[in-house]
Each structure stands twice: as structure tokens, then as C-alpha cells.
Amino acid sequence: MLERIREGQANAGLVRAFPASLQREAIIAVTALPACPQPLGSFSAQVAGETVVIPYRISHDPALINLSPLTDVRKQIIHCLLTRHHSGFVRQEHLTRIIRCNDIWIPPIVLLRQSTDPRETADGPSIWDQCAMSYTLLFSCSGNTSSKYSTLFTAT
């Protein structure tokens, strides 16, 4: 399916930030993004046993993105990607649009991997685990009582 995105297009790699079940939606969604340089770094995570590769930072111009023809899922995909934007203002704006969504593929994209190996800690939970707990708590406070987030995604 990735063949549908022109070979060499920088946005094609962004599809890997989403599980295979969303690949078709992600391919269509990333074609709405303007051409942009390669993302700055990446990290991987497990979503329900599947490895996804999430960009550390992207630099697409949000003003050039037309969300109106996209389905709700495709809009969520774009909002998730823009939470990885180099501008904190853009990250915040798009985080507010997805924070109440309860899809298991959203938390790993939104959370920032803080160290080379987030599982390495002297004592206590890793930074990744702390973020997962915080995200689960945030969802609980926003009316989502699911605890699936802390068990279905992990850093790799």
C-alpha cells in the first residue's frame, strides 16, 4: 500500500507511526501534508504487540494542511502527527483536538520518549511508564475510564 505514496516522498515514512490496521487511513491522511524534509529523529514503540516508528519532530506548515476533506480518523492521524511538530504551540493545539480520543494508537505518538532507553532507571518506574501512567490518569480525569493504555503500548 505504501507504493501509492510516491517513492522518495518524505511523508511516506510517517505512515509507520500507525499500526497496520490504520495503514490505509494513514496513507491517505499523509498525502494531505505538504512536502517537507525528513522528520528529525524517531523512536519506536509497541502498540498491541506491533512495532510503530514515531517521528521525534516534524516541521510541516500547518497552514498548508487542508483537513476539511478528511474523515474523522484521518483528521485524528494528522492531529497525532502534529503533536510531534517542532513548535510547541502547534503541538499544544493539536493535542487538545485528540486528548479525549480513546484509540490505543494515540498515546505512543503523543508521548515523548525522554531518553535513549526509557526503561533504564536507578529506581522507580521508567520515564515511559510514568508518562503512560500520567496519560492513563489524564484519560480517567477526562471521562475515559479505560486502563488499556498502560498495558497495550510500551517503548522498544
NORPEHU-V173414 format. One record per backbone hydrogen bond with DSSP energy under -1.0 kcal/mol. CO is the residue of the C=O (numbers start at 1). NH is the residue of the N-H. If there is no record, write none. Layout:
[[CO	NH] [CO	NH]]
This chain:
[[1	4] [2	5] [6	9] [9	12] [11	14] [12	15] [13	16] [14	17] [15	18] [16	53] [19	22] [20	23] [22	26] [23	27] [24	28] [25	29] [26	30] [29	32] [30	33] [39	41] [41	56] [43	54] [44	156] [45	52] [46	154] [47	50] [50	47] [52	45] [54	43] [57	40] [58	86] [61	64] [62	65] [67	70] [71	75] [72	76] [73	77] [74	78] [75	79] [76	80] [77	81] [78	82] [80	83] [81	84] [82	85] [84	58] [87	91] [88	92] [89	93] [90	94] [91	95] [92	96] [95	98] [95	99] [98	101] [103	106] [106	110] [107	111] [117	120] [126	130] [127	131] [128	132] [129	133] [130	134] [131	135] [132	136] [133	137] [134	138] [135	139] [136	140] [137	141] [138	142] [139	144] [140	143] [148	152] [152	48] [154	46]]
